[in-house]
């Protein structure tokens, strides 16, 4: 029987990922509970189990008295001397309890204790497993459609893809394989409650990490992501290696790498731009593909005025303001976009014909440092301007 018990424990350990020590502890507790149910108390009961063989003994401490009135705590002198010939009144001796003596109810309760412990440990193992991959992307199989929510099987547990975390317009079919972002894992009495998402920006980041080696090993960093799920995503990337082009690494040869991500997101457009510590340059990059004449950024107020050519105004703003909105989220700046004509009329644009962009000299420094010699070509241009006047 003990050999069969140990084999059963080995199977449970492998299938349920519950340690044998935990299972043996459950058996110990069940035997103590059986004693309590059988005798009415079990404070004086001790259980010892050999983890190698599965052999166990249940012992109860009982006080030697002349006539036992409480068999759970006392033993008569005559019975005690059968166990230990030298026993005397007042001694405490250990009496072995045989589990065969337990009644049907006590045995059933002991069985329930073991099963309950197994269920608790199984839930704990599942929770720990999925909590450990929270904020990661996993592949799941669509199980069933529950109203507006979708049940997704992740292997050992089911997750919920709620309506709010679904991309508008996406439709799912049972048995379909989809990638989801594990948003949150909650521990509940019925097991882990796993919430997943298809709209979270983290999904895009993790997909790039899986497809782009340079992102996975940290050579290229994804500094910021702004996403309108199902429509367009902007990501700003930075390379820690000057020999590695961050945008090119993410796009891949002939767009292969970004293409895999786009396909997984079912055609969602992705703009990849270079990150820059200079907010003016970053904002200009973020408004891509629109061309920019000037950017005047205030890092303290997190506001920026952007001037674009008249014919680029609608492109900079984007359909229903999407391009400007995503650029603002990506950079963290409140962006005001004006056409060149509007900026000149309001006096916001200085007439620098030879400059493509304007950056606040007070914030970022002038082109030449104080005391630095101005190149001869600059001096000639200044003299020519004086002569013309």
C-alpha positions as CSV (number, residue, x, y, z in Angstrom):
1,X,0.0,0.0,0.0
2,X,2.8,2.4,0.9
3,X,4.6,1.7,-2.4
4,X,1.4,2.5,-4.3
5,X,1.0,5.7,-2.2
6,X,4.5,6.9,-3.1
7,X,3.9,6.1,-6.8
8,X,0.7,8.2,-6.7
9,X,2.5,11.0,-5.0
10,X,5.2,10.9,-7.8
11,X,2.5,11.2,-10.5
12,X,0.8,14.1,-8.7
13,X,4.2,15.8,-8.4
14,X,4.8,15.6,-12.1
15,X,1.3,16.3,-13.4
16,X,0.3,19.0,-11.0
17,X,3.7,20.4,-10.2
18,X,3.0,20.0,-6.5
19,X,6.0,19.0,-4.3
20,X,6.0,15.6,-2.6
21,X,6.7,17.3,0.7
22,X,3.5,19.4,0.4
23,X,1.5,16.2,-0.4
24,X,3.0,14.4,2.6
25,X,2.1,17.4,4.8
26,X,-1.5,17.1,3.5
27,X,-1.6,13.5,4.5
28,X,-0.2,14.3,8.0
29,X,-2.9,16.9,8.5
30,X,-5.6,14.5,7.3
31,X,-4.5,11.9,9.8
32,X,-4.6,14.5,12.6
33,X,-8.1,15.6,11.4
34,X,-9.2,12.0,11.4
35,X,-8.1,11.6,15.0
36,X,-10.0,14.7,15.9
37,X,-13.1,13.4,14.3
38,X,-12.8,10.0,15.9
39,X,-11.8,11.0,19.4
40,X,-13.2,14.5,19.5
41,X,-9.7,16.1,20.1
42,X,-6.2,15.8,18.7
43,X,-4.0,18.2,20.5
44,X,-1.9,15.3,21.9
45,X,-1.6,13.5,18.5
46,X,1.7,13.3,16.5
47,X,2.2,12.0,13.0
48,X,5.5,10.9,11.6
49,X,5.9,10.0,7.9
50,X,9.0,8.5,6.2
51,X,9.4,10.5,2.9
52,X,11.3,7.7,1.3
53,X,9.1,4.7,2.0
54,X,5.8,6.4,2.8
55,X,5.6,4.5,6.2
56,X,3.7,6.5,8.8
57,X,2.9,6.2,12.5
58,X,0.2,8.1,14.4
59,X,1.0,8.4,18.1
60,X,-1.0,9.9,20.9
61,X,0.3,11.2,24.3
62,X,-1.8,9.7,27.1
63,X,-1.6,10.1,30.9
64,X,-1.5,7.0,32.9
65,X,-4.4,6.8,35.5
66,X,-5.9,4.0,37.5
67,X,-9.2,4.1,35.5
68,X,-9.3,6.0,32.2
69,X,-12.4,8.2,31.9
70,X,-11.2,10.1,28.7
71,X,-9.7,7.6,26.3
72,X,-8.5,10.4,24.1
73,X,-6.2,11.7,26.8
74,X,-5.9,9.0,29.4
75,X,-4.9,5.3,29.6
76,X,-5.5,2.9,32.4
77,X,-2.6,1.6,34.4
78,X,-3.3,-1.9,33.3
79,X,-3.3,-1.0,29.6
80,X,-0.2,1.2,30.0
81,X,1.8,-1.6,31.5
82,X,1.0,-3.8,28.5
83,X,2.9,-1.2,26.5
84,X,5.5,-0.4,29.0
85,X,5.8,-2.7,32.0
86,X,7.4,0.0,34.1
87,X,4.6,2.5,33.6
88,X,3.2,4.2,36.7
89,X,0.3,6.4,37.5
90,X,1.0,10.0,36.3
91,X,3.4,9.0,33.6
92,X,2.8,10.1,30.0
93,X,3.3,7.4,27.4
94,X,2.8,7.3,23.6
95,X,0.1,5.0,22.3
96,X,0.0,4.1,18.6
97,X,-3.3,4.7,16.9
98,X,-4.2,2.5,13.9
99,X,-6.0,4.3,11.1
100,X,-8.1,1.1,10.6
101,X,-9.8,2.1,13.8
102,X,-11.2,5.3,12.3
103,X,-14.9,5.3,11.3
104,X,-16.2,5.9,7.8
105,X,-17.0,9.6,8.5
106,X,-13.5,10.3,9.9
107,X,-11.9,8.5,6.9
108,X,-14.0,10.5,4.5
109,X,-13.1,13.8,6.2
110,X,-9.4,12.8,6.0
111,X,-9.8,12.2,2.3
112,X,-11.5,15.6,1.9
113,X,-8.6,17.3,3.7
114,X,-6.1,15.8,1.2
115,X,-8.2,16.7,-1.8
116,X,-8.7,20.2,-0.6
117,X,-4.9,20.7,0.0
118,X,-4.2,19.4,-3.5
119,X,-6.7,21.8,-5.0
120,X,-5.2,24.7,-3.0
121,X,-1.7,23.9,-4.1
122,X,-2.8,23.4,-7.7
123,X,-4.4,26.9,-7.7
124,X,-1.2,28.3,-6.1
125,X,1.1,26.7,-8.6
126,X,-1.1,28.0,-11.5
127,X,-1.2,31.5,-10.0
128,X,2.6,31.6,-9.5
129,X,3.1,30.3,-13.0
130,X,1.0,33.0,-14.7
131,X,1.9,35.8,-12.3
132,X,5.5,35.2,-13.3
133,X,4.7,36.1,-16.9
134,X,2.5,39.0,-16.2
135,X,3.2,41.9,-18.7
136,X,4.4,39.3,-21.3
137,X,2.9,38.1,-24.6
138,X,1.7,34.5,-24.9
139,X,0.0,32.5,-27.6
140,X,-3.5,31.4,-26.7
141,X,-6.3,29.4,-28.4
142,X,-9.8,31.0,-28.6
143,X,-12.1,28.7,-26.6
144,X,-15.5,30.3,-26.8
145,X,-17.2,33.7,-27.3
146,X,-19.0,34.7,-24.1
147,X,-21.3,37.6,-25.2
148,X,-18.8,40.4,-25.9
149,X,-16.0,38.7,-24.1
150,X,-13.7,36.0,-25.4
151,X,-12.3,33.0,-23.4
152,X,-8.7,32.2,-24.4
153,X,-7.0,29.0,-23.3
154,X,-3.3,29.7,-22.4
155,X,-2.4,26.0,-21.8
156,X,-3.2,25.3,-18.1
157,X,-5.7,28.1,-17.5
158,X,-8.2,30.1,-19.3
159,X,-8.0,33.9,-19.7
160,X,-10.6,36.6,-20.4
161,X,-10.2,39.0,-23.3
162,X,-12.8,41.6,-22.4
163,X,-14.6,43.9,-24.8
164,X,-12.5,46.9,-23.7
165,X,-9.2,45.0,-24.4
166,X,-10.3,43.9,-27.9
167,X,-9.3,45.8,-31.1
168,X,-12.4,47.3,-32.6
169,X,-13.4,45.3,-35.7
170,X,-11.4,42.2,-34.8
171,X,-13.4,39.0,-34.9
172,X,-12.3,35.6,-33.4
173,X,-13.3,32.1,-34.1
174,X,-13.1,29.0,-31.8
175,X,-9.7,27.2,-32.0
176,X,-8.1,30.2,-33.6
177,X,-4.5,30.9,-32.3
178,X,-3.9,34.5,-31.2
179,X,-1.2,36.4,-29.3
180,X,-2.3,38.3,-26.2
181,X,-0.7,40.5,-23.6
182,X,-1.1,39.3,-20.0
183,X,-2.6,42.4,-18.4
184,X,-3.2,41.2,-14.9
185,X,-3.3,37.9,-12.9
186,X,-5.6,37.8,-9.8
187,X,-5.6,35.1,-7.1
188,X,-9.2,33.9,-6.4
189,X,-10.7,30.9,-4.5
190,X,-11.6,29.4,-7.9
191,X,-8.1,29.7,-9.3
192,X,-6.2,32.5,-11.0
193,X,-8.3,35.0,-12.9
194,X,-6.2,36.1,-15.9
195,X,-7.0,39.2,-17.9
196,X,-5.4,39.6,-21.3
197,X,-5.3,42.4,-23.9
198,X,-5.0,43.0,-27.6
199,X,-4.9,46.8,-27.4
200,X,-2.2,47.4,-24.8
201,X,1.0,49.2,-26.1
202,X,3.0,46.5,-24.3
203,X,1.8,44.0,-26.9
204,X,3.6,45.9,-29.6
205,X,6.7,46.2,-27.5
206,X,6.9,42.5,-26.7
207,X,6.2,41.6,-30.4
208,X,9.2,43.7,-31.4
209,X,11.3,42.1,-28.7
210,X,10.5,38.6,-30.1
211,X,11.2,39.6,-33.7
212,X,14.2,42.1,-33.4
213,X,17.3,40.6,-31.8
214,X,18.8,44.0,-31.2
215,X,15.7,45.0,-29.1
216,X,15.8,41.7,-27.2
217,X,19.5,42.0,-26.2
218,X,19.2,45.7,-25.3
219,X,21.2,47.1,-28.1
220,X,18.1,49.0,-29.3
221,X,15.7,50.4,-26.8
222,X,12.1,51.2,-27.3
223,X,11.9,54.5,-25.5
224,X,8.2,55.3,-26.0
225,X,5.1,53.9,-27.6
226,X,1.8,55.6,-28.5
227,X,-0.9,53.4,-29.9
228,X,-4.5,53.6,-31.2
229,X,-5.2,49.9,-31.5
230,X,-6.3,48.6,-34.9
231,X,-5.3,51.8,-36.6
232,X,-1.8,53.2,-36.0
233,X,1.1,52.9,-33.6
234,X,4.2,55.2,-33.2
235,X,7.3,53.9,-31.5
236,X,10.5,55.9,-30.7
237,X,13.7,53.9,-30.7
238,X,17.2,54.5,-29.6
239,X,20.5,52.6,-30.2
240,X,23.1,52.1,-27.5
241,X,25.5,51.2,-30.3
242,X,26.5,54.0,-32.7
243,X,27.0,51.4,-35.5
244,X,23.5,50.1,-35.2
245,X,20.6,52.0,-36.9
246,X,17.7,51.6,-34.5
247,X,15.0,52.3,-37.1
248,X,16.6,50.0,-39.7
249,X,17.0,47.2,-37.1
250,X,13.3,47.3,-36.3
251,X,12.2,47.5,-39.9
252,X,14.4,44.7,-41.1
253,X,15.5,43.8,-44.6
254,X,12.7,44.7,-47.0
255,X,10.5,45.4,-44.0
256,X,10.5,41.7,-42.9
257,X,10.7,42.4,-39.1
258,X,8.1,45.1,-38.9
259,X,6.0,43.1,-41.4
260,X,5.7,40.2,-38.9
261,X,4.4,42.5,-36.2
262,X,2.0,44.2,-38.6
263,X,0.6,40.9,-39.7
264,X,0.1,39.8,-36.0
265,X,-1.7,43.1,-35.4
266,X,-3.8,42.4,-38.5
267,X,-2.6,45.3,-40.7
268,X,-2.2,48.0,-38.0
269,X,0.1,50.7,-39.4
270,X,3.4,51.2,-37.4
271,X,5.6,54.4,-37.6
272,X,9.1,53.9,-36.3
273,X,11.1,57.0,-35.5
274,X,14.4,57.9,-33.9
275,X,14.3,59.0,-30.3
276,X,16.2,62.2,-29.4
277,X,16.9,63.8,-26.0
278,X,16.2,67.2,-27.6
279,X,12.4,67.5,-27.4
280,X,12.2,69.7,-30.5
281,X,14.0,67.1,-32.7
282,X,11.9,64.4,-31.1
283,X,8.7,66.2,-31.8
284,X,9.7,66.8,-35.4
285,X,10.5,63.1,-35.8
286,X,7.2,62.1,-34.1
287,X,5.1,64.1,-36.6
288,X,6.6,62.1,-39.4
289,X,5.7,61.7,-42.3
290,X,4.9,65.4,-42.2
291,X,7.7,67.9,-42.9
292,X,8.4,70.5,-40.3
293,X,9.7,74.1,-40.7
294,X,10.2,75.0,-37.0
295,X,9.6,73.5,-33.5
296,X,9.6,75.8,-30.5
297,X,9.4,73.5,-27.4
298,X,9.1,74.5,-23.7
299,X,10.4,71.6,-21.6
300,X,9.1,73.1,-18.4
301,X,5.5,73.5,-19.5
302,X,5.7,70.5,-21.8
303,X,4.2,72.5,-24.6
304,X,5.4,73.0,-28.2
305,X,4.5,75.1,-31.2
306,X,5.2,73.4,-34.5
307,X,5.2,75.2,-37.8
308,X,4.7,73.2,-41.0
309,X,4.4,74.2,-44.7
310,X,0.8,75.1,-45.7
311,X,0.4,72.0,-47.8
312,X,1.6,69.8,-45.0
313,X,-0.8,71.0,-42.4
314,X,-3.5,68.3,-42.9
315,X,-0.8,65.6,-43.1
316,X,0.8,66.8,-39.8
317,X,-2.6,66.8,-38.0
318,X,-3.6,63.5,-39.6
319,X,-7.1,62.0,-40.2
320,X,-9.3,63.2,-37.3
321,X,-6.2,64.5,-35.6
322,X,-4.6,61.1,-35.2
323,X,-1.0,61.9,-36.2
324,X,-0.8,64.9,-33.9
325,X,-2.5,63.0,-31.1
326,X,-0.1,60.1,-31.3
327,X,2.9,62.5,-31.5
328,X,1.7,64.2,-28.3
329,X,1.4,60.9,-26.5
330,X,4.7,59.7,-27.8
331,X,6.6,62.8,-26.7
332,X,4.6,63.8,-23.6
333,X,4.2,67.3,-25.0
334,X,1.1,69.3,-25.7
335,X,1.6,70.2,-29.4
336,X,0.1,73.1,-31.2
337,X,0.5,72.8,-35.0
338,X,0.2,75.9,-37.3
339,X,0.7,76.3,-41.0
340,X,3.5,78.6,-42.2
341,X,1.0,81.3,-43.1
342,X,-0.8,81.1,-39.8
343,X,2.5,81.3,-37.9
344,X,3.7,84.4,-39.9
345,X,0.4,86.2,-39.4
346,X,0.5,85.6,-35.6
347,X,4.2,86.5,-35.4
348,X,5.2,83.1,-34.1
349,X,7.6,82.4,-37.0
350,X,10.8,84.3,-37.5
351,X,11.8,84.7,-41.1
352,X,15.0,82.6,-41.3
353,X,15.1,81.7,-45.0
354,X,18.2,79.6,-44.7
355,X,17.0,77.6,-41.7
356,X,14.7,74.6,-41.9
357,X,14.0,74.5,-38.1
358,X,14.0,76.9,-35.2
359,X,15.1,75.8,-31.7
360,X,15.0,78.1,-28.7
361,X,18.6,79.4,-28.3
362,X,18.0,80.2,-24.7
363,X,17.1,76.6,-24.0
364,X,19.5,74.7,-26.3
365,X,22.3,77.2,-26.9
366,X,23.1,79.2,-30.0
367,X,24.9,77.8,-33.0
368,X,28.2,79.3,-31.9
369,X,29.5,79.5,-28.4
370,X,30.3,82.8,-26.8
371,X,33.8,83.9,-27.8
372,X,34.0,81.3,-30.6
373,X,35.5,82.7,-33.9
374,X,32.9,83.1,-36.7
375,X,34.0,81.4,-39.9
376,X,35.1,83.7,-42.7
377,X,32.2,82.8,-44.9
378,X,29.8,84.1,-42.2
379,X,31.8,87.4,-42.0
380,X,31.6,87.8,-45.8
381,X,27.9,87.3,-45.8
382,X,27.5,89.9,-43.0
383,X,29.6,92.4,-45.0
384,X,27.6,91.8,-48.1
385,X,24.4,92.4,-46.2
386,X,25.8,95.8,-44.9
387,X,26.8,96.8,-48.4
388,X,23.4,96.0,-49.8
389,X,21.8,98.2,-47.2
